[in-house]
Amino acid sequence: MKIQQILDIARSRGLSLGRSGKIELVREIQRAEGNFDCFATAYDGVCDQYHCLWREDCFAAARRPVAPVRKRAKSSGAVPPPARKKKPATR
């Protein structure tokens, strides 16, 4: 299912969209419907929810490697140092 369709479903259920990705949006919809928020967790391709709207996308998303979420460091108010530039090679 395309992200626009998922956004439409979320809006129709009155959910706040924020900047969530596809997986988190689907899980939020699942929770709002009173279902398990299990989207993309069928890593071994096993799921007993045969009539789930998300079933095909769930299996596909579970097979894809997920990049780890990086947590932001709490801001101390200090400005980070500028990025270093590489010096040109000299001979």
PDB file of N, CA, C and O in Angstrom:
ATOM      1  N   MET A   1       0.848  -1.167   0.000  1.00  0.00           N
ATOM      2  CA  MET A   1       0.000   0.000   0.000  1.00  0.00           C
ATOM      3  C   MET A   1       0.900   1.238   0.000  1.00  0.00           C
ATOM      4  O   MET A   1       1.927   1.282   0.677  1.00  0.00           O
ATOM      5  N   LYS A   2       0.497   2.209  -0.754  1.00  0.00           N
ATOM      6  CA  LYS A   2       1.291   3.437  -0.858  1.00  0.00           C
ATOM      7  C   LYS A   2       1.070   4.319   0.366  1.00  0.00           C
ATOM      8  O   LYS A   2       0.028   4.263   1.020  1.00  0.00           O
ATOM      9  N   ILE A   3       2.076   5.131   0.653  1.00  0.00           N
ATOM     10  CA  ILE A   3       2.050   5.974   1.844  1.00  0.00           C
ATOM     11  C   ILE A   3       0.855   6.927   1.832  1.00  0.00           C
ATOM     12  O   ILE A   3       0.297   7.222   2.889  1.00  0.00           O
ATOM     13  N   GLN A   4       0.457   7.412   0.661  1.00  0.00           N
ATOM     14  CA  GLN A   4      -0.681   8.332   0.594  1.00  0.00           C
ATOM     15  C   GLN A   4      -1.964   7.643   1.044  1.00  0.00           C
ATOM     16  O   GLN A   4      -2.796   8.260   1.710  1.00  0.00           O
ATOM     17  N   GLN A   5      -2.131   6.380   0.691  1.00  0.00           N
ATOM     18  CA  GLN A   5      -3.308   5.625   1.127  1.00  0.00           C
ATOM     19  C   GLN A   5      -3.287   5.438   2.649  1.00  0.00           C
ATOM     20  O   GLN A   5      -4.323   5.525   3.308  1.00  0.00           O
ATOM     21  N   ILE A   6      -2.118   5.185   3.186  1.00  0.00           N
ATOM     22  CA  ILE A   6      -1.985   5.014   4.635  1.00  0.00           C
ATOM     23  C   ILE A   6      -2.297   6.326   5.346  1.00  0.00           C
ATOM     24  O   ILE A   6      -2.974   6.334   6.373  1.00  0.00           O
ATOM     25  N   LEU A   7      -1.804   7.433   4.799  1.00  0.00           N
ATOM     26  CA  LEU A   7      -2.093   8.746   5.383  1.00  0.00           C
ATOM     27  C   LEU A   7      -3.589   9.036   5.359  1.00  0.00           C
ATOM     28  O   LEU A   7      -4.130   9.585   6.319  1.00  0.00           O
ATOM     29  N   ASP A   8      -4.260   8.672   4.267  1.00  0.00           N
ATOM     30  CA  ASP A   8      -5.706   8.872   4.162  1.00  0.00           C
ATOM     31  C   ASP A   8      -6.456   8.065   5.221  1.00  0.00           C
ATOM     32  O   ASP A   8      -7.403   8.561   5.831  1.00  0.00           O
ATOM     33  N   ILE A   9      -6.030   6.823   5.438  1.00  0.00           N
ATOM     34  CA  ILE A   9      -6.656   5.981   6.457  1.00  0.00           C
ATOM     35  C   ILE A   9      -6.439   6.596   7.837  1.00  0.00           C
ATOM     36  O   ILE A   9      -7.366   6.652   8.645  1.00  0.00           O
ATOM     37  N   ALA A  10      -5.213   7.058   8.110  1.00  0.00           N
ATOM     38  CA  ALA A  10      -4.914   7.667   9.401  1.00  0.00           C
ATOM     39  C   ALA A  10      -5.767   8.919   9.621  1.00  0.00           C
ATOM     40  O   ALA A  10      -6.308   9.120  10.708  1.00  0.00           O
ATOM     41  N   ARG A  11      -5.884   9.747   8.603  1.00  0.00           N
ATOM     42  CA  ARG A  11      -6.711  10.959   8.715  1.00  0.00           C
ATOM     43  C   ARG A  11      -8.166  10.606   8.968  1.00  0.00           C
ATOM     44  O   ARG A  11      -8.832  11.244   9.783  1.00  0.00           O
ATOM     45  N   SER A  12      -8.664   9.581   8.265  1.00  0.00           N
ATOM     46  CA  SER A  12     -10.070   9.203   8.420  1.00  0.00           C
ATOM     47  C   SER A  12     -10.360   8.691   9.832  1.00  0.00           C
ATOM     48  O   SER A  12     -11.509   8.708  10.274  1.00  0.00           O
ATOM     49  N   ARG A  13      -9.336   8.241  10.531  1.00  0.00           N
ATOM     50  CA  ARG A  13      -9.494   7.757  11.905  1.00  0.00           C
ATOM     51  C   ARG A  13      -9.153   8.851  12.926  1.00  0.00           C
ATOM     52  O   ARG A  13      -9.179   8.613  14.134  1.00  0.00           O
ATOM     53  N   GLY A  14      -8.833  10.049  12.427  1.00  0.00           N
ATOM     54  CA  GLY A  14      -8.564  11.180  13.305  1.00  0.00           C
ATOM     55  C   GLY A  14      -7.233  11.104  14.029  1.00  0.00           C
ATOM     56  O   GLY A  14      -7.080  11.668  15.112  1.00  0.00           O
ATOM     57  N   LEU A  15      -6.266  10.409  13.439  1.00  0.00           N
ATOM     58  CA  LEU A  15      -4.962  10.255  14.068  1.00  0.00           C
ATOM     59  C   LEU A  15      -4.045  11.412  13.692  1.00  0.00           C
ATOM     60  O   LEU A  15      -4.114  11.932  12.578  1.00  0.00           O
ATOM     61  N   SER A  16      -3.189  11.811  14.624  1.00  0.00           N
ATOM     62  CA  SER A  16      -2.206  12.843  14.317  1.00  0.00           C
ATOM     63  C   SER A  16      -1.086  12.186  13.521  1.00  0.00           C
ATOM     64  O   SER A  16      -0.588  11.125  13.899  1.00  0.00           O
ATOM     65  N   LEU A  17      -0.699  12.806  12.439  1.00  0.00           N
ATOM     66  CA  LEU A  17       0.246  12.194  11.527  1.00  0.00           C
ATOM     67  C   LEU A  17       1.687  12.476  11.890  1.00  0.00           C
ATOM     68  O   LEU A  17       2.530  11.581  11.816  1.00  0.00           O
ATOM     69  N   GLY A  18       1.983  13.689  12.277  1.00  0.00           N
ATOM     70  CA  GLY A  18       3.366  14.027  12.607  1.00  0.00           C
ATOM     71  C   GLY A  18       4.293  13.699  11.451  1.00  0.00           C
ATOM     72  O   GLY A  18       3.921  13.830  10.285  1.00  0.00           O
ATOM     73  N   ARG A  19       5.495  13.275  11.782  1.00  0.00           N
ATOM     74  CA  ARG A  19       6.486  12.914  10.767  1.00  0.00           C
ATOM     75  C   ARG A  19       6.812  11.423  10.871  1.00  0.00           C
ATOM     76  O   ARG A  19       7.966  11.021  10.727  1.00  0.00           O
ATOM     77  N   SER A  20       5.810  10.628  11.116  1.00  0.00           N
ATOM     78  CA  SER A  20       6.011   9.194  11.269  1.00  0.00           C
ATOM     79  C   SER A  20       6.274   8.538   9.923  1.00  0.00           C
ATOM     80  O   SER A  20       5.783   8.989   8.888  1.00  0.00           O
ATOM     81  N   GLY A  21       7.050   7.475   9.956  1.00  0.00           N
ATOM     82  CA  GLY A  21       7.286   6.681   8.764  1.00  0.00           C
ATOM     83  C   GLY A  21       6.142   5.702   8.561  1.00  0.00           C
ATOM     84  O   GLY A  21       5.207   5.651   9.360  1.00  0.00           O
ATOM     85  N   LYS A  22       6.220   4.936   7.501  1.00  0.00           N
ATOM     86  CA  LYS A  22       5.157   4.004   7.134  1.00  0.00           C
ATOM     87  C   LYS A  22       4.889   3.005   8.258  1.00  0.00           C
ATOM     88  O   LYS A  22       3.736   2.768   8.618  1.00  0.00           O
ATOM     89  N   ILE A  23       5.939   2.425   8.805  1.00  0.00           N
ATOM     90  CA  ILE A  23       5.766   1.394   9.833  1.00  0.00           C
ATOM     91  C   ILE A  23       5.057   1.964  11.051  1.00  0.00           C
ATOM     92  O   ILE A  23       4.109   1.362  11.554  1.00  0.00           O
ATOM     93  N   GLU A  24       5.505   3.116  11.528  1.00  0.00           N
ATOM     94  CA  GLU A  24       4.886   3.696  12.717  1.00  0.00           C
ATOM     95  C   GLU A  24       3.455   4.146  12.439  1.00  0.00           C
ATOM     96  O   GLU A  24       2.603   4.035  13.321  1.00  0.00           O
ATOM     97  N   LEU A  25       3.166   4.649  11.242  1.00  0.00           N
ATOM     98  CA  LEU A  25       1.796   5.044  10.901  1.00  0.00           C
ATOM     99  C   LEU A  25       0.865   3.837  10.925  1.00  0.00           C
ATOM    100  O   LEU A  25      -0.226   3.897  11.491  1.00  0.00           O
ATOM    101  N   VAL A  26       1.300   2.747  10.311  1.00  0.00           N
ATOM    102  CA  VAL A  26       0.461   1.552  10.278  1.00  0.00           C
ATOM    103  C   VAL A  26       0.231   1.032  11.693  1.00  0.00           C
ATOM    104  O   VAL A  26      -0.886   0.648  12.040  1.00  0.00           O
ATOM    105  N   ARG A  27       1.271   1.019  12.502  1.00  0.00           N
ATOM    106  CA  ARG A  27       1.113   0.553  13.886  1.00  0.00           C
ATOM    107  C   ARG A  27       0.167   1.443  14.676  1.00  0.00           C
ATOM    108  O   ARG A  27      -0.604   0.955  15.503  1.00  0.00           O
ATOM    109  N   GLU A  28       0.221   2.750  14.423  1.00  0.00           N
ATOM    110  CA  GLU A  28      -0.691   3.669  15.104  1.00  0.00           C
ATOM    111  C   GLU A  28      -2.130   3.392  14.685  1.00  0.00           C
ATOM    112  O   GLU A  28      -3.037   3.427  15.517  1.00  0.00           O
ATOM    113  N   ILE A  29      -2.343   3.120  13.413  1.00  0.00           N
ATOM    114  CA  ILE A  29      -3.684   2.765  12.926  1.00  0.00           C
ATOM    115  C   ILE A  29      -4.143   1.461  13.574  1.00  0.00           C
ATOM    116  O   ILE A  29      -5.292   1.345  13.999  1.00  0.00           O
ATOM    117  N   GLN A  30      -3.248   0.487  13.647  1.00  0.00           N
ATOM    118  CA  GLN A  30      -3.598  -0.792  14.269  1.00  0.00           C
ATOM    119  C   GLN A  30      -4.022  -0.590  15.730  1.00  0.00           C
ATOM    120  O   GLN A  30      -5.008  -1.180  16.173  1.00  0.00           O
ATOM    121  N   ARG A  31      -3.292   0.229  16.471  1.00  0.00           N
ATOM    122  CA  ARG A  31      -3.649   0.494  17.865  1.00  0.00           C
ATOM    123  C   ARG A  31      -4.999   1.187  17.961  1.00  0.00           C
ATOM    124  O   ARG A  31      -5.810   0.860  18.827  1.00  0.00           O
ATOM    125  N   ALA A  32      -5.242   2.154  17.063  1.00  0.00           N
ATOM    126  CA  ALA A  32      -6.499   2.896  17.081  1.00  0.00           C
ATOM    127  C   ALA A  32      -7.688   1.978  16.785  1.00  0.00           C
ATOM    128  O   ALA A  32      -8.797   2.216  17.264  1.00  0.00           O
ATOM    129  N   GLU A  33      -7.454   0.944  16.005  1.00  0.00           N
ATOM    130  CA  GLU A  33      -8.520  -0.010  15.676  1.00  0.00           C
ATOM    131  C   GLU A  33      -8.709  -1.059  16.764  1.00  0.00           C
ATOM    132  O   GLU A  33      -9.636  -1.866  16.692  1.00  0.00           O
ATOM    133  N   GLY A  34      -7.839  -1.055  17.770  1.00  0.00           N
ATOM    134  CA  GLY A  34      -7.942  -2.039  18.841  1.00  0.00           C
ATOM    135  C   GLY A  34      -7.237  -3.344  18.521  1.00  0.00           C
ATOM    136  O   GLY A  34      -7.493  -4.363  19.163  1.00  0.00           O
ATOM    137  N   ASN A  35      -6.353  -3.320  17.536  1.00  0.00           N
ATOM    138  CA  ASN A  35      -5.605  -4.512  17.144  1.00  0.00           C
ATOM    139  C   ASN A  35      -4.189  -4.463  17.709  1.00  0.00           C
ATOM    140  O   ASN A  35      -3.750  -3.442  18.239  1.00  0.00           O
ATOM    141  N   PHE A  36      -3.495  -5.567  17.586  1.00  0.00           N
ATOM    142  CA  PHE A  36      -2.083  -5.597  17.960  1.00  0.00           C
ATOM    143  C   PHE A  36      -1.315  -4.696  17.001  1.00  0.00           C
ATOM    144  O   PHE A  36      -1.613  -4.668  15.807  1.00  0.00           O
ATOM    145  N   ASP A  37      -0.347  -3.973  17.499  1.00  0.00           N
ATOM    146  CA  ASP A  37       0.475  -3.120  16.632  1.00  0.00           C
ATOM    147  C   ASP A  37       1.709  -3.923  16.216  1.00  0.00           C
ATOM    148  O   ASP A  37       2.820  -3.686  16.691  1.00  0.00           O
ATOM    149  N   CYS A  38       1.479  -4.872  15.321  1.00  0.00           N
ATOM    150  CA  CYS A  38       2.507  -5.853  14.981  1.00  0.00           C
ATOM    151  C   CYS A  38       3.072  -5.674  13.575  1.00  0.00           C
ATOM    152  O   CYS A  38       3.811  -6.542  13.112  1.00  0.00           O
ATOM    153  N   PHE A  39       2.758  -4.599  12.889  1.00  0.00           N
ATOM    154  CA  PHE A  39       3.196  -4.413  11.513  1.00  0.00           C
ATOM    155  C   PHE A  39       4.711  -4.536  11.398  1.00  0.00           C
ATOM    156  O   PHE A  39       5.450  -3.952  12.191  1.00  0.00           O
ATOM    157  N   ALA A  40       5.164  -5.292  10.417  1.00  0.00           N
ATOM    158  CA  ALA A  40       6.582  -5.503  10.088  1.00  0.00           C
ATOM    159  C   ALA A  40       7.322  -6.302  11.151  1.00  0.00           C
ATOM    160  O   ALA A  40       8.540  -6.176  11.278  1.00  0.00           O
ATOM    161  N   THR A  41       6.606  -7.121  11.918  1.00  0.00           N
ATOM    162  CA  THR A  41       7.269  -7.945  12.921  1.00  0.00           C
ATOM    163  C   THR A  41       7.258  -9.426  12.558  1.00  0.00           C
ATOM    164  O   THR A  41       7.747 -10.246  13.335  1.00  0.00           O
ATOM    165  N   ALA A  42       6.718  -9.787  11.406  1.00  0.00           N
ATOM    166  CA  ALA A  42       6.649 -11.198  10.989  1.00  0.00           C
ATOM    167  C   ALA A  42       7.961 -11.585  10.303  1.00  0.00           C
ATOM    168  O   ALA A  42       7.982 -11.908   9.116  1.00  0.00           O
ATOM    169  N   TYR A  43       9.053 -11.546  11.070  1.00  0.00           N
ATOM    170  CA  TYR A  43      10.380 -11.769  10.515  1.00  0.00           C
ATOM    171  C   TYR A  43      10.551 -13.146   9.885  1.00  0.00           C
ATOM    172  O   TYR A  43      11.277 -13.297   8.902  1.00  0.00           O
ATOM    173  N   ASP A  44       9.898 -14.129  10.440  1.00  0.00           N
ATOM    174  CA  ASP A  44      10.031 -15.468   9.886  1.00  0.00           C
ATOM    175  C   ASP A  44       8.904 -15.812   8.924  1.00  0.00           C
ATOM    176  O   ASP A  44       8.759 -16.971   8.537  1.00  0.00           O
ATOM    177  N   GLY A  45       8.098 -14.817   8.528  1.00  0.00           N
ATOM    178  CA  GLY A  45       7.034 -15.018   7.548  1.00  0.00           C
ATOM    179  C   GLY A  45       5.828 -15.754   8.099  1.00  0.00           C
ATOM    180  O   GLY A  45       5.066 -16.345   7.333  1.00  0.00           O
ATOM    181  N   VAL A  46       5.640 -15.731   9.402  1.00  0.00           N
ATOM    182  CA  VAL A  46       4.513 -16.406  10.026  1.00  0.00           C
ATOM    183  C   VAL A  46       3.609 -15.367  10.681  1.00  0.00           C
ATOM    184  O   VAL A  46       4.065 -14.518  11.447  1.00  0.00           O
ATOM    185  N   CYS A  47       2.314 -15.452  10.363  1.00  0.00           N
ATOM    186  CA  CYS A  47       1.338 -14.545  10.954  1.00  0.00           C
ATOM    187  C   CYS A  47      -0.023 -15.236  10.927  1.00  0.00           C
ATOM    188  O   CYS A  47      -0.407 -15.813   9.909  1.00  0.00           O
ATOM    189  N   ASP A  48      -0.745 -15.181  12.030  1.00  0.00           N
ATOM    190  CA  ASP A  48      -2.052 -15.831  12.092  1.00  0.00           C
ATOM    191  C   ASP A  48      -3.204 -14.873  11.786  1.00  0.00           C
ATOM    192  O   ASP A  48      -4.369 -15.252  11.903  1.00  0.00           O
ATOM    193  N   GLN A  49      -2.890 -13.642  11.399  1.00  0.00           N
ATOM    194  CA  GLN A  49      -3.912 -12.651  11.065  1.00  0.00           C
ATOM    195  C   GLN A  49      -4.167 -12.672   9.559  1.00  0.00           C
ATOM    196  O   GLN A  49      -3.664 -11.820   8.827  1.00  0.00           O
ATOM    197  N   TYR A  50      -4.955 -13.656   9.098  1.00  0.00           N
ATOM    198  CA  TYR A  50      -5.136 -13.891   7.667  1.00  0.00           C
ATOM    199  C   TYR A  50      -5.943 -12.808   6.958  1.00  0.00           C
ATOM    200  O   TYR A  50      -5.795 -12.637   5.748  1.00  0.00           O
ATOM    201  N   HIS A  51      -6.780 -12.084   7.665  1.00  0.00           N
ATOM    202  CA  HIS A  51      -7.616 -11.061   7.033  1.00  0.00           C
ATOM    203  C   HIS A  51      -7.112  -9.643   7.293  1.00  0.00           C
ATOM    204  O   HIS A  51      -7.853  -8.674   7.125  1.00  0.00           O
ATOM    205  N   CYS A  52      -5.873  -9.528   7.695  1.00  0.00           N
ATOM    206  CA  CYS A  52      -5.295  -8.223   8.000  1.00  0.00           C
ATOM    207  C   CYS A  52      -5.108  -7.411   6.712  1.00  0.00           C
ATOM    208  O   CYS A  52      -4.634  -7.929   5.701  1.00  0.00           O
ATOM    209  N   LEU A  53      -5.479  -6.165   6.768  1.00  0.00           N
ATOM    210  CA  LEU A  53      -5.332  -5.250   5.632  1.00  0.00           C
ATOM    211  C   LEU A  53      -3.864  -5.046   5.257  1.00  0.00           C
ATOM    212  O   LEU A  53      -3.557  -4.768   4.097  1.00  0.00           O
ATOM    213  N   TRP A  54      -2.978  -5.176   6.201  1.00  0.00           N
ATOM    214  CA  TRP A  54      -1.568  -4.868   6.012  1.00  0.00           C
ATOM    215  C   TRP A  54      -0.708  -6.096   5.723  1.00  0.00           C
ATOM    216  O   TRP A  54       0.509  -5.960   5.601  1.00  0.00           O
ATOM    217  N   ARG A  55      -1.282  -7.268   5.611  1.00  0.00           N
ATOM    218  CA  ARG A  55      -0.552  -8.536   5.575  1.00  0.00           C
ATOM    219  C   ARG A  55       0.595  -8.563   4.552  1.00  0.00           C
ATOM    220  O   ARG A  55       1.732  -8.865   4.914  1.00  0.00           O
ATOM    221  N   GLU A  56       0.313  -8.254   3.296  1.00  0.00           N
ATOM    222  CA  GLU A  56       1.363  -8.318   2.261  1.00  0.00           C
ATOM    223  C   GLU A  56       2.473  -7.312   2.533  1.00  0.00           C
ATOM    224  O   GLU A  56       3.654  -7.653   2.456  1.00  0.00           O
ATOM    225  N   ASP A  57       2.105  -6.085   2.849  1.00  0.00           N
ATOM    226  CA  ASP A  57       3.101  -5.055   3.148  1.00  0.00           C
ATOM    227  C   ASP A  57       3.890  -5.406   4.403  1.00  0.00           C
ATOM    228  O   ASP A  57       5.075  -5.092   4.509  1.00  0.00           O
ATOM    229  N   CYS A  58       3.231  -6.053   5.343  1.00  0.00           N
ATOM    230  CA  CYS A  58       3.879  -6.434   6.597  1.00  0.00           C
ATOM    231  C   CYS A  58       5.024  -7.402   6.330  1.00  0.00           C
ATOM    232  O   CYS A  58       6.132  -7.218   6.832  1.00  0.00           O
ATOM    233  N   PHE A  59       4.750  -8.435   5.537  1.00  0.00           N
ATOM    234  CA  PHE A  59       5.796  -9.407   5.227  1.00  0.00           C
ATOM    235  C   PHE A  59       6.954  -8.747   4.483  1.00  0.00           C
ATOM    236  O   PHE A  59       8.120  -9.022   4.766  1.00  0.00           O
ATOM    237  N   ALA A  60       6.627  -7.876   3.532  1.00  0.00           N
ATOM    238  CA  ALA A  60       7.674  -7.196   2.760  1.00  0.00           C
ATOM    239  C   ALA A  60       8.510  -6.286   3.662  1.00  0.00           C
ATOM    240  O   ALA A  60       9.735  -6.252   3.547  1.00  0.00           O
ATOM    241  N   ALA A  61       7.854  -5.554   4.554  1.00  0.00           N
ATOM    242  CA  ALA A  61       8.573  -4.639   5.452  1.00  0.00           C
ATOM    243  C   ALA A  61       9.405  -5.404   6.471  1.00  0.00           C
ATOM    244  O   ALA A  61      10.462  -4.928   6.885  1.00  0.00           O
ATOM    245  N   ALA A  62       8.949  -6.571   6.877  1.00  0.00           N
ATOM    246  CA  ALA A  62       9.689  -7.367   7.856  1.00  0.00           C
ATOM    247  C   ALA A  62      10.969  -7.934   7.259  1.00  0.00           C
ATOM    248  O   ALA A  62      11.943  -8.164   7.977  1.00  0.00           O
ATOM    249  N   ARG A  63      10.972  -8.158   5.954  1.00  0.00           N
ATOM    250  CA  ARG A  63      12.169  -8.698   5.297  1.00  0.00           C
ATOM    251  C   ARG A  63      13.238  -7.649   5.093  1.00  0.00           C
ATOM    252  O   ARG A  63      14.423  -7.976   5.029  1.00  0.00           O
ATOM    253  N   ARG A  64      12.833  -6.371   4.986  1.00  0.00           N
ATOM    254  CA  ARG A  64      13.790  -5.282   4.756  1.00  0.00           C
ATOM    255  C   ARG A  64      14.557  -4.972   6.018  1.00  0.00           C
ATOM    256  O   ARG A  64      13.976  -4.916   7.102  1.00  0.00           O
ATOM    257  N   PRO A  65      15.861  -4.770   5.892  1.00  0.00           N
ATOM    258  CA  PRO A  65      16.616  -4.361   7.084  1.00  0.00           C
ATOM    259  C   PRO A  65      16.233  -2.937   7.468  1.00  0.00           C
ATOM    260  O   PRO A  65      16.079  -2.071   6.607  1.00  0.00           O
ATOM    261  N   VAL A  66      16.084  -2.710   8.739  1.00  0.00           N
ATOM    262  CA  VAL A  66      15.701  -1.393   9.243  1.00  0.00           C
ATOM    263  C   VAL A  66      16.938  -0.710   9.798  1.00  0.00           C
ATOM    264  O   VAL A  66      17.674  -1.282  10.602  1.00  0.00           O
ATOM    265  N   ALA A  67      17.153   0.513   9.363  1.00  0.00           N
ATOM    266  CA  ALA A  67      18.286   1.284   9.879  1.00  0.00           C
ATOM    267  C   ALA A  67      18.014   1.625  11.335  1.00  0.00           C
ATOM    268  O   ALA A  67      16.890   1.983  11.687  1.00  0.00           O
ATOM    269  N   PRO A  68      19.011   1.520  12.171  1.00  0.00           N
ATOM    270  CA  PRO A  68      18.791   1.845  13.586  1.00  0.00           C
ATOM    271  C   PRO A  68      18.431   3.310  13.752  1.00  0.00           C
ATOM    272  O   PRO A  68      18.944   4.177  13.045  1.00  0.00           O
ATOM    273  N   VAL A  69      17.554   3.565  14.682  1.00  0.00           N
ATOM    274  CA  VAL A  69      17.127   4.933  14.958  1.00  0.00           C
ATOM    275  C   VAL A  69      18.189   5.595  15.807  1.00  0.00           C
ATOM    276  O   VAL A  69      18.576   5.075  16.854  1.00  0.00           O
ATOM    277  N   ARG A  70      18.655   6.736  15.356  1.00  0.00           N
ATOM    278  CA  ARG A  70      19.668   7.469  16.108  1.00  0.00           C
ATOM    279  C   ARG A  70      18.968   8.420  17.047  1.00  0.00           C
ATOM    280  O   ARG A  70      18.080   9.170  16.643  1.00  0.00           O
ATOM    281  N   LYS A  71      19.368   8.386  18.286  1.00  0.00           N
ATOM    282  CA  LYS A  71      18.784   9.297  19.262  1.00  0.00           C
ATOM    283  C   LYS A  71      19.611  10.565  19.285  1.00  0.00           C
ATOM    284  O   LYS A  71      20.841  10.533  19.265  1.00  0.00           O
ATOM    285  N   ARG A  72      18.914  11.667  19.328  1.00  0.00           N
ATOM    286  CA  ARG A  72      19.593  12.951  19.403  1.00  0.00           C
ATOM    287  C   ARG A  72      20.100  13.184  20.810  1.00  0.00           C
ATOM    288  O   ARG A  72      19.448  12.837  21.795  1.00  0.00           O
ATOM    289  N   ALA A  73      21.251  13.764  20.878  1.00  0.00           N
ATOM    290  CA  ALA A  73      21.777  14.156  22.183  1.00  0.00           C
ATOM    291  C   ALA A  73      20.998  15.377  22.648  1.00  0.00           C
ATOM    292  O   ALA A  73      20.610  16.223  21.842  1.00  0.00           O
ATOM    293  N   LYS A  74      20.776  15.458  23.932  1.00  0.00           N
ATOM    294  CA  LYS A  74      20.053  16.616  24.460  1.00  0.00           C
ATOM    295  C   LYS A  74      20.897  17.855  24.248  1.00  0.00           C
ATOM    296  O   LYS A  74      22.107  17.857  24.479  1.00  0.00           O
ATOM    297  N   SER A  75      20.245  18.887  23.813  1.00  0.00           N
ATOM    298  CA  SER A  75      20.944  20.130  23.535  1.00  0.00           C
ATOM    299  C   SER A  75      21.350  20.810  24.839  1.00  0.00           C
ATOM    300  O   SER A  75      20.543  21.000  25.749  1.00  0.00           O
ATOM    301  N   SER A  76      22.612  21.163  24.894  1.00  0.00           N
ATOM    302  CA  SER A  76      23.104  21.884  26.076  1.00  0.00           C
ATOM    303  C   SER A  76      23.140  23.383  25.805  1.00  0.00           C
ATOM    304  O   SER A  76      23.585  24.172  26.640  1.00  0.00           O
ATOM    305  N   GLY A  77      22.668  23.754  24.634  1.00  0.00           N
ATOM    306  CA  GLY A  77      22.675  25.165  24.284  1.00  0.00           C
ATOM    307  C   GLY A  77      23.943  25.584  23.573  1.00  0.00           C
ATOM    308  O   GLY A  77      24.011  26.673  23.005  1.00  0.00           O
ATOM    309  N   ALA A  78      24.953  24.721  23.602  1.00  0.00           N
ATOM    310  CA  ALA A  78      26.217  25.042  22.953  1.00  0.00           C
ATOM    311  C   ALA A  78      26.093  24.787  21.454  1.00  0.00           C
ATOM    312  O   ALA A  78      25.376  23.886  21.019  1.00  0.00           O
ATOM    313  N   VAL A  79      26.782  25.571  20.698  1.00  0.00           N
ATOM    314  CA  VAL A  79      26.786  25.416  19.247  1.00  0.00           C
ATOM    315  C   VAL A  79      27.852  24.391  18.878  1.00  0.00           C
ATOM    316  O   VAL A  79      28.990  24.495  19.336  1.00  0.00           O
ATOM    317  N   PRO A  80      27.500  23.400  18.053  1.00  0.00           N
ATOM    318  CA  PRO A  80      28.498  22.394  17.696  1.00  0.00           C
ATOM    319  C   PRO A  80      29.614  23.005  16.859  1.00  0.00           C
ATOM    320  O   PRO A  80      29.392  23.991  16.155  1.00  0.00           O
ATOM    321  N   PRO A  81      30.804  22.431  16.929  1.00  0.00           N
ATOM    322  CA  PRO A  81      31.919  22.971  16.145  1.00  0.00           C
ATOM    323  C   PRO A  81      31.661  22.748  14.654  1.00  0.00           C
ATOM    324  O   PRO A  81      30.974  21.798  14.279  1.00  0.00           O
ATOM    325  N   PRO A  82      32.207  23.615  13.808  1.00  0.00           N
ATOM    326  CA  PRO A  82      32.008  23.449  12.369  1.00  0.00           C
ATOM    327  C   PRO A  82      32.708  22.180  11.881  1.00  0.00           C
ATOM    328  O   PRO A  82      33.688  21.726  12.472  1.00  0.00           O
ATOM    329  N   ALA A  83      32.188  21.627  10.801  1.00  0.00           N
ATOM    330  CA  ALA A  83      32.795  20.421  10.231  1.00  0.00           C
ATOM    331  C   ALA A  83      34.180  20.749   9.704  1.00  0.00           C
ATOM    332  O   ALA A  83      34.416  21.823   9.151  1.00  0.00           O
ATOM    333  N   ARG A  84      35.091  19.803   9.886  1.00  0.00           N
ATOM    334  CA  ARG A  84      36.457  20.007   9.410  1.00  0.00           C
ATOM    335  C   ARG A  84      36.543  19.726   7.917  1.00  0.00           C
ATOM    336  O   ARG A  84      35.917  18.796   7.408  1.00  0.00           O
ATOM    337  N   LYS A  85      37.312  20.529   7.241  1.00  0.00           N
ATOM    338  CA  LYS A  85      37.549  20.305   5.809  1.00  0.00           C
ATOM    339  C   LYS A  85      38.884  19.601   5.649  1.00  0.00           C
ATOM    340  O   LYS A  85      39.829  19.839   6.402  1.00  0.00           O
ATOM    341  N   LYS A  86      38.940  18.741   4.666  1.00  0.00           N
ATOM    342  CA  LYS A  86      40.206  18.050   4.399  1.00  0.00           C
ATOM    343  C   LYS A  86      41.175  19.019   3.751  1.00  0.00           C
ATOM    344  O   LYS A  86      40.795  19.833   2.909  1.00  0.00           O
ATOM    345  N   LYS A  87      42.432  18.918   4.156  1.00  0.00           N
ATOM    346  CA  LYS A  87      43.459  19.758   3.564  1.00  0.00           C
ATOM    347  C   LYS A  87      43.850  19.147   2.224  1.00  0.00           C
ATOM    348  O   LYS A  87      43.891  17.925   2.082  1.00  0.00           O
ATOM    349  N   PRO A  88      44.137  20.002   1.236  1.00  0.00           N
ATOM    350  CA  PRO A  88      44.576  19.453  -0.052  1.00  0.00           C
ATOM    351  C   PRO A  88      45.923  18.745   0.100  1.00  0.00           C
ATOM    352  O   PRO A  88      46.775  19.159   0.885  1.00  0.00           O
ATOM    353  N   ALA A  89      46.089  17.692  -0.652  1.00  0.00           N
ATOM    354  CA  ALA A  89      47.336  16.926  -0.593  1.00  0.00           C
ATOM    355  C   ALA A  89      48.484  17.771  -1.150  1.00  0.00           C
ATOM    356  O   ALA A  89      48.342  18.438  -2.175  1.00  0.00           O
ATOM    357  N   THR A  90      49.608  17.729  -0.462  1.00  0.00           N
ATOM    358  CA  THR A  90      50.799  18.448  -0.934  1.00  0.00           C
ATOM    359  C   THR A  90      51.872  17.439  -1.293  1.00  0.00           C
ATOM    360  O   THR A  90      51.938  16.346  -0.731  1.00  0.00           O
ATOM    361  N   ARG A  91      52.704  17.827  -2.235  1.00  0.00           N
ATOM    362  CA  ARG A  91      53.766  16.901  -2.683  1.00  0.00           C
ATOM    363  C   ARG A  91      55.096  17.479  -2.393  1.00  0.00           C
ATOM    364  O   ARG A  91      56.117  16.859  -2.691  1.00  0.00           O
TER     365      ARG A  91
END
